């Protein structure tokens, strides 16, 4: 980011004047471990930490100043009512002070993959920036914008939501030139009670859209792909007569690619240019990431899960054509944040599992166990199931269940920490 005087920062975030307003900030941090000289440290409260406990550490690492919402006598501190909202105010100011275009992407599934595809293509033609991870909340989005250089041409941001009003708050900070809604389905039902509420929340991304901005919704239904084919490590399809090779698996990723093209098209990228760029797309970690070991094929899709993404992943597994020595195995974790519908939706997941040709199901967590029970009732003798209370317990016994040449899908919500199972499988 470009430097901002501490005095100007105080005005932007409506802070009480600090002891010293003569200096400048050259960066922003919310983690005292990453503070660099000249940074402004925003002391924010999280579920498991309070940044106010680390103010002294940040100042000891030569932070230019600190923004805090609690009283403190340490160093050069700008006092505000809410340090998270102050961070958003600074990000909104910085966004409007720079000339870059902003693409903001939301949706129940496909946000991150669509962002990664879009970034990969646009970065071949423009100076493009995206966050190193899915920084999509009231801290992550501002940090994405503030990390951009003033001479960046395009910023690609992700907007997530777990409660009503979050998208509207974030989109007004991002002020997108292009707002994108990928696909809307059941997710985050604890804070967003039903599908209609989810739809309303996602579409509120338009509230922050620039007056001459573009809203892209349901692009996959408007740009119809032809001749989809699913290979061992890629997917092919054609669009308007142009053949496209996508180094990702599954129908859901075709839809993500089409949405990415709809975005890129707004910047003058032709379909031929898009097809040429996308074939070199690198793997996207923990999102149907294909991993080959000496003895196993692993589909690592353990970043997160909801009913729609589970169904997509199971379809990818079902579309794979093993030889007679290969079994299809599903290591399934709980789907989190589904509110009062969680039991019903996991039982429905069990039916989806039964509809696919899976020989072994390893369920991790109490809700995944419900899915296993439902699947077993339908498949009976044609499905082996094992249930574990947590990932560590399952990992301790994976070597007893997994056989050479198995194709193993691993998917569940973040709370399950299923990446430990991926690590274990790699070592078998």
Secondary structure, DSSP 8 states (H G I E B T S, - for coil): ---EEHHHHHHHTT-B--S--SSEE-EEES-GGG--TTEEEE--B-SS-BGGGGHHHHHHTT-SEEEESS---SSSEEE-S-HHHHHHHHHHHHHHHS--EEEEEE-SBSHHHHHHHHHHHHTTTS-EEE-SS---STTHHHHHHHHS-TT-SEEEEE---SSTTHHHHHHHHH--SEEEE-B--S--TTTS-SHHHHHHHHHGGGGG--TT-EEEE-HHHHS--EEEEE-SS-EEEEETTEEEEESS-SHHHHHHHHHHHHHHHTTT--HHHHHHHHTT----TTSSEEEE-SS-EEEE--S---HHHHHHHHHHHHH----TT--EEEEEE-----GGGHHHHHHHHHHHHHHS--SEEEEESHHHHHHHHHHHHHHGGG-EEEEESSHHHHHTTHHHH--TT-EEEEE--GGG-THHHHHHHHH-
